[in-house]
Amino acid sequence: MLAGFYTDACGNEGLGRCLSWLSSLGSKARLLKNRSVPQSVLPFTHSFPLATATDHLLNSGTTFTPQSRTLGLAMTLAGDCGANMIYSSLGWSTHFLARAKSRGLTVVTEFYVRPSLWRVHQEEYLQFPEWEEVMPYANVEESTEEGLALRDYSDHLLVPAQGVKNDIVNEGLFDASRIHIVPYGIGQEFFDIENRPVPGRVLFVGSCTLVKGIHCLALASEIVAKLPGSVSPEFIAAGEVTERVRQHPACSQVKFLGRVPRMEVNRLYADADVLVFPTLSDAFGMVMLEAMAAGIPVICSPYCGEVVEHGVSGLVVYPSDSERLADAIHTIINDRPLRTQMSEAAKVRAHQFTTEANARLLTSTLRDIHKSGQPAASAKV
């Protein structure tokens, strides 16, 4: 189905390939070298590093947006590779999408952010201002405008979970009948991890921020540490962390590893007893699937992908309730038969969310969307 693959830059095509040869000179070049497309996709790939760099300069180094004009213009000039459907990641680029729609192409946008994320994060910041230095999403007006613009340029949305769909509809951004749920999937490498849990080792993977619920985990860890039990709890957090969070008094029970390489995360999965994912707003939460594939029970919030089956493969707990979160952690690490049972169920459940399952559902969904508008033709994306 693939007619063309457009990206800002990658390490094995075009100018990005040349720049990646300089990987020994800096971390950004090394990141670019690792940012490559599969060989099967390479013949279809077009990258636009110069346009991307221009937008970076014009925006004074700030985060790119779907409105990035130079990139959008470069993509438009490159054409559509004969496609009759455009699949856009988060609305990149609106200039290109507007041109595609004007030519009668169907535009499908993958939307993997809850639109209410900024409000949830800001509300939590107002309750716990000492955890982060500045108010998050200060430019929320710009983000809101971009979200509204997506509505004008997309015919259909693909989202990874029911919660994202509900959020988009509740925010009044898109018609529910044109939002399709396609859960993400994981590869075999996570099922190959041999989990030999260290009893009581509680793992958190993700950025150590309010919106990810690091403060919820910290507050719960203080409670768990005081509860009687046969297993001593150990709390480990892997992910970017500020000194403000690291030195917070409530985090005395948490060992922060900072950002760690991918393989190190896999080693953390190998000896974790339970994964805690107390996010306040997440489109899906891939770390849940990764851990479950390794046979790790997961304690998560209801604000992420619908993966964990409460009481079967883990527990679903509102993160703001520190006592219930602490009780969930204490229960799993101390009830070893229950932990074993949930471990087996987690692995079974994860098998429903593989990359193969994702590919089948994604392609069938795109074909169904295309047939609903152009029944006589075949989809070419």
C-alpha positions in Angstrom: 0.0 0.0 0.0 3.0 2.3 0.6 3.5 4.9 -2.2 5.9 7.2 -0.3 7.3 7.8 3.2 8.1 11.4 4.1 10.2 12.3 7.2 12.2 15.3 8.5 15.5 13.4 8.6 16.8 9.9 9.0 20.3 8.4 9.3 20.2 6.1 6.3 18.9 8.3 3.5 19.8 11.6 1.9 21.7 14.3 3.7 21.0 12.6 7.0 23.0 9.6 5.9 26.0 11.9 5.3 25.6 13.6 8.6 25.3 10.3 10.5 28.8 9.5 9.4 29.9 12.2 11.9 28.4 10.3 14.8 31.8 10.3 16.6 31.6 14.1 16.8 28.5 14.6 18.8 25.4 13.1 20.5 23.0 14.6 17.9 24.8 12.9 15.1 24.7 9.6 17.0 20.9 10.0 17.5 20.5 10.6 13.8 22.5 7.5 13.0 20.2 5.4 15.1 17.1 7.1 13.5 16.8 5.0 10.4 14.0 3.5 8.4 13.7 -0.3 7.5 15.4 -1.4 4.3 12.0 -2.3 2.8 10.8 1.3 3.3 14.0 3.0 2.2 13.2 3.0 -1.6 10.0 5.0 -0.7 11.7 7.4 1.7 12.1 11.2 1.1 13.6 13.3 3.9 13.7 17.0 4.3 16.6 17.9 6.7 17.3 21.4 5.2 13.6 22.4 5.4 13.5 21.1 9.0 16.7 23.0 9.9 15.2 26.2 8.4 12.0 25.9 10.5 14.2 25.3 13.5 16.0 28.6 12.9 12.8 30.5 12.1 11.2 29.2 15.3 14.3 30.2 17.4 15.0 26.6 18.3 11.5 26.0 19.8 9.6 22.8 19.3 8.3 22.1 15.8 4.5 22.3 15.2 2.3 20.9 12.5 2.3 24.4 11.1 6.0 24.3 10.3 5.8 26.1 6.9 9.2 25.4 5.3 8.8 21.6 5.8 5.2 21.8 4.6 6.2 23.6 1.5 9.1 21.2 0.8 6.7 18.2 1.1 4.1 19.9 -1.1 6.7 20.6 -3.8 7.8 16.9 -3.6 4.3 15.8 -4.5 2.2 12.9 -3.3 4.0 10.0 -5.0 0.8 9.0 -6.7 -1.0 8.2 -3.5 -4.8 8.4 -3.1 -4.6 8.6 0.7 -2.3 10.5 3.1 -1.4 9.1 6.5 -0.2 11.8 8.8 1.4 11.6 12.2 -0.2 14.2 14.4 -1.1 16.4 11.5 2.3 17.0 9.9 2.3 19.2 7.9 -0.9 21.2 7.7 0.3 23.0 4.6 0.9 19.6 2.9 -2.4 18.2 4.2 -4.4 21.2 3.0 -2.9 20.8 -0.5 -3.7 17.1 -0.5 -7.3 17.7 0.5 -7.7 20.3 -2.2 -6.7 17.6 -4.7 -9.3 15.2 -3.4 -7.0 12.9 -1.4 -8.3 11.3 1.8 -6.3 12.4 4.9 -6.0 10.1 7.8 -4.2 11.5 10.9 -2.8 9.4 13.7 -3.5 11.3 16.9 -1.7 10.0 19.9 -2.1 12.7 22.5 -5.1 13.4 24.7 -6.2 16.9 23.9 -6.9 17.7 27.6 -3.2 16.8 28.5 -2.2 20.5 28.9 -5.2 21.2 31.3 -4.6 18.1 33.4 -0.9 18.9 33.7 -1.6 22.5 34.6 -4.2 21.5 37.2 -1.8 19.1 38.8 1.0 21.8 38.8 -1.3 24.2 40.7 -1.8 21.5 43.4 1.9 20.5 43.5 3.9 23.5 42.4 7.0 22.5 44.2 7.5 19.5 41.9 8.2 21.5 38.7 9.9 24.8 38.1 7.5 26.5 35.7 3.9 26.2 34.6 3.6 23.6 31.9 2.2 24.4 28.5 2.6 28.1 28.7 1.8 28.4 24.9 -1.4 26.4 25.2 -3.2 28.9 23.0 -1.0 28.0 20.1 -1.4 24.3 20.8 -5.2 24.7 20.9 -5.2 26.5 17.6 -3.2 23.7 16.0 -5.5 21.1 17.4 -8.5 22.9 15.9 -6.6 23.2 12.6 -6.3 19.4 12.4 -10.1 19.1 12.3 -10.1 21.1 9.0 -7.3 19.0 7.4 -8.2 15.4 8.4 -11.0 13.2 7.1 -10.4 10.5 9.7 -8.4 10.1 12.9 -6.7 7.0 14.2 -6.1 6.7 17.9 -4.5 4.0 20.1 -7.1 3.7 22.8 -10.8 4.4 23.7 -9.7 7.0 26.2 -8.1 9.1 23.5 -11.2 8.9 21.4 -13.4 9.9 24.3 -11.1 12.8 25.1 -11.2 14.1 21.5 -15.0 13.9 21.4 -15.4 15.5 24.8 -13.2 18.4 23.7 -15.4 18.9 20.7 -12.5 18.4 18.2 -13.8 15.6 15.9 -16.8 13.5 15.0 -16.8 10.2 16.9 -17.9 8.3 13.8 -14.7 9.2 12.0 -12.3 8.2 14.9 -10.9 4.7 14.7 -9.1 2.8 17.4 -5.9 1.0 16.5 -4.0 -0.1 19.6 -0.2 -0.2 19.4 1.8 -3.4 19.4 5.2 -4.6 20.5 7.9 -6.9 19.1 9.1 -10.4 20.0 12.1 -9.0 21.8 10.0 -8.1 24.9 8.5 -11.6 25.1 12.0 -13.0 25.0 13.0 -11.2 28.3 13.3 -13.7 31.0 11.8 -12.1 34.1 13.4 -13.4 37.4 11.8 -10.9 39.8 13.6 -9.5 42.8 10.7 -9.6 45.3 9.7 -6.1 46.2 11.4 -4.4 43.3 8.9 -1.8 42.1 9.8 -0.2 38.7 8.7 3.1 37.2 9.7 3.8 33.5 9.1 7.2 32.0 9.8 10.9 32.4 9.6 11.8 36.1 7.0 14.5 35.8 3.7 15.4 37.4 1.7 14.3 34.4 3.3 10.8 34.5 2.4 10.6 38.2 5.9 10.5 39.7 4.6 12.4 42.8 1.8 9.8 43.1 4.4 7.0 43.2 6.6 8.9 45.7 3.7 9.5 48.1 2.6 5.9 47.8 6.2 4.6 48.4 6.3 6.4 51.7 3.2 4.6 52.8 4.3 1.2 51.5 7.6 1.5 53.4 5.7 1.7 56.7 3.3 -1.2 56.0 4.1 -4.6 57.6 5.0 -7.3 55.1 7.3 -10.2 54.4 8.9 -8.4 51.4 10.9 -5.2 51.7 9.9 -2.7 48.9 12.5 -1.1 46.6 11.4 1.7 44.3 13.4 2.4 41.1 12.6 5.1 38.5 14.1 5.1 35.1 13.7 8.2 33.0 14.6 11.9 32.7 14.4 13.5 36.1 15.1 17.0 37.4 17.1 17.8 40.5 13.9 19.3 41.9 12.2 16.0 41.8 15.2 14.0 42.7 15.7 16.0 45.9 12.0 16.2 46.9 11.5 15.0 50.5 8.7 12.7 49.3 11.2 10.8 47.1 13.4 9.5 49.9 12.3 5.9 49.0 12.8 6.2 45.3 16.1 5.5 43.5 16.4 7.6 40.4 18.5 6.2 37.5 17.9 9.1 35.1 17.6 8.4 31.4 18.9 5.0 30.6 19.7 3.2 27.2 17.1 0.9 25.7 18.9 -2.3 26.6 19.3 -1.2 30.2 15.5 -0.8 30.4 15.2 -4.4 29.2 17.5 -5.5 32.0 15.4 -3.6 34.5 12.4 -5.5 33.2 14.3 -8.7 33.8 14.3 -8.3 37.6 11.3 -6.1 38.2 8.6 -7.5 40.5 5.9 -5.0 39.4 5.7 -2.0 37.1 3.8 1.0 38.3 2.5 3.4 35.7 0.4 6.1 37.6 0.0 8.5 34.6 -2.5 11.3 34.8 -2.9 11.5 31.0 -1.5 9.1 28.5 -2.6 8.1 25.0 -1.5 4.5 25.5 1.6 3.7 27.6 3.9 1.4 25.7 5.9 0.6 28.9 2.9 -1.3 30.2 2.9 -3.7 27.2 6.7 -4.1 27.3 6.5 -5.1 31.0 3.6 -7.4 30.5 5.3 -9.2 27.6 8.1 -9.9 30.0 5.6 -11.3 32.5 5.5 -8.4 34.9 2.2 -7.5 36.6 1.3 -3.8 36.0 -0.4 -1.3 38.3 -1.7 1.5 36.1 -4.1 4.4 36.2 -7.4 4.5 34.2 -5.9 7.4 32.1 -4.0 5.3 29.6 -4.5 2.5 27.1 -7.0 -0.2 28.0 -4.4 -3.0 28.3 -4.3 -4.1 32.0 -7.3 -6.3 33.1 -8.0 -5.2 36.7 -7.5 -8.1 39.1 -6.2 -10.4 36.3 -3.0 -9.1 34.7 -2.6 -6.3 37.2 -4.5 -3.6 39.0 -6.1 -0.3 37.8 -5.9 2.4 40.5 -6.6 6.1 40.5 -3.1 7.6 41.1 -4.3 10.5 43.2 -5.4 8.0 45.9 -2.0 7.3 47.5 -3.4 4.9 50.0 -5.0 2.7 47.4 -2.0 2.8 45.2 0.2 1.9 48.1 -2.2 -1.0 49.0 -2.0 -2.3 45.4 1.8 -2.3 45.4 1.9 -3.9 48.9 -0.6 -6.6 47.8 1.2 -7.7 44.7 4.8 -7.8 46.2 3.7 -9.7 49.3 1.2 -12.1 47.8 3.6 -14.3 45.8 0.9 -16.7 44.4 -1.1 -13.7 43.2 2.0 -12.2 41.7 2.7 -15.4 39.8 -0.8 -15.7 38.6 -0.8 -12.1 37.4 2.6 -12.6 35.7 1.2 -15.4 33.6 -1.9 -13.5 32.7 0.1 -10.4 31.8 2.1 -12.4 29.2 -1.1 -13.9 27.7 -2.7 -10.5 27.5 0.4 -8.9 25.9 0.1 -11.4 23.1 -3.0 -9.6 22.0 -1.0 -6.5 21.3 1.8 -7.5 18.9 3.3 -5.6 16.0 1.7 -8.1 13.7 -1.8 -7.5 15.3 -1.2 -3.8 14.9 -0.2 -4.1 11.3 -3.3 -6.2 10.4 -5.7 -3.9 12.1 -4.0 -0.8 10.7 -4.0 -1.9 7.1 -7.6 -3.2 7.3 -8.8 0.0 8.9 -7.1 2.1 6.1 -8.6 -0.1 3.4 -12.1 0.2 5.0 -11.7 4.0 5.2 -10.7 4.1 1.5 -13.5 1.8 0.4 -16.1 3.9 2.2 -15.1 6.9 0.0 -13.9 5.2 -3.2 -15.3 1.7 -3.5 -13.8 1.0 -6.9 -10.2 1.7 -6.2 -7.5 0.2 -3.9 -5.8 2.2 -1.2 -2.3 3.6 -1.9 -1.0 5.5 1.0 
